[in-house]
Amino acid sequence: MFVKHDKEQSGVFKSIMAAHAILLLHVFLIAGIGLLVLFFGGFIRYMGWIFLVGAGVILALGYRFYRRMKQEGKTVAEMMRPSLLQGKSVELSVMDGLISFKVGESRDRKQIDAPPGKPRALLEDPHSKPMEELAELVRLLESGLITREEYDQAKKSFFRP
């Protein structure tokens, strides 16, 4: 049982590291294209070479994806589905944690609190709530579920300052 849990954690870790590597490679690719443009004096002059190199990189990544898909025996839709993170909470902290990434179980989710100095935003208008409760009292009185005395007593509690 513990072995399966360790394999799941290492699988999530490998997937996260692969995603970081892919993002890093994209940054290097864009930076490389930018350096080519600056160094050689123009994009138009070397557009063919840039296109060929970019197409080669895309074809190599596509072939690697296809080979992995066939090796695992999955379809494209199954490969694109984020099954490792399904049902788990994901936390990404940039400056506070100096770019940290945390994956936890769904029970680890916490409610986000408002800052202490600011009032908390409400989902309902606090002024309409007593009117809704009074309308509910009228409905209960009309349907015969409460007596007139109970209705009058509850109505007095609404109009007290």
Residue, then its C-alpha position, 0 to 999 in steps of 0.5 A: m500500500f505504501v509502495k503505491h502511494d510512493k509511486e503516485q507521488s513520484g509520478v506527480f513529481k515527474s509530471i511537474m518536473a516535465a511541465h517545468a522543463i517544457l516551460l523552460l524549453h519554451v523560454f529558451l526557444i523564444a529567447g533564442i529566436g529573439l537573439l537570432v533576430l537581434f544578432f543577425g539584424g532582421f527577422i525577414r532575412y533569416m525567416g526560412w532558417i528560423f521556420l525550419v528550426g522551429a518546425g524541427v523542434i515541433l516535429a521532434l516534440g510531436y514524435r516524442f509525444y506520439r512515441r510515449m502515447k503508443q508506449e502507454g497505450k493511450t489515446v490523445a484525449e487520455m494523454m491530454r487529460p490532467s488525471l494526476l491533478q484531478g481531485k487535488s488542490v493546487e497552490l501556486s505561490v509566486m513572490d510569497g514563496l519565491i515561486s513555489f508549487k504545491v499539490g495536495e489532497s482535496r481535503d487540504r483546501k482551506q477557505i480564503d479569508a479576507p484581510p483583517g482590515k477590510p470588511r468581508a464581502l457578503l453574498e446576500d444583501p443584509h437589508s433584504k434578508p429581514m424582508e425575505e424572512l417576513a415574507e416567509l412568515v406571511r406564507l407560513l401564516e397563510s398556509g396555517l402552519i403558525t398562529r396569528e399570535e406567533y406571527d405577530q410576535a415574530k413580526k415585532s422582532f423584525f421592527r425593533p430597533 
